[in-house]
């Protein structure tokens, strides 16, 4: 009997404003797929995920680095992303794994492109260069009221450099994400964060399983 598996790797990314719960849900999904699908899975995070990326992450999130411009942010995020794609994501996809990434290039579009005023066109071009054109099969954007999300994030760990930006910046990030979902409804699914984590996770699993089923081999 043929062993069940995937015809090819599946790439799933999680996005959203600060405090939306994307990291929690990405990890919950990873655990669920490992336990129930019996398929190879990998969880990673941006910025970071490699030795180089982790160093860049510390620079980007350190609240003391108040003078970083949007263009500096852009290049640092893309440098981390490029290394992550090369060292982690592409090799895992080549092995026909499900890769779950906490943030990817849509974050750059929303944060530096929309909120940081660098423009969607520029950020997309540089992201394409950094990723070699790699595109997620599915992107989950978790939507939450901006103020509520920021309060959640602050209670959890104190504010990092990105979270310390003003409310208007984070409102522009949220609008940016909503526009991304409108432009690419097949790839991007906008999910409202529910009060109960289990409710939100159920909606996420439904979308993910729809995509994974397309690439499963018969067995």
Secondary structure, DSSP 8 states (H G I E B T S, - for coil): -----BSS-EEEEEEESTTSSHHHHHHHHHHHHHHHT---EEEEESS-SSHHHHHHHHHHH-TT-TT--HHHHHHHHHHHHHHHIIIIIHHHHHTT-EEEEES-HHHHIIIIIIISSS-HHHHHHHHHHHHTT---SEEEEEE--HHHHHHHHHHHH---TTTTS-HHHHHHHHHHHHHHHHHTTTTEEEEE--SSHHHHHHHHHHHHHHHHHHTB---
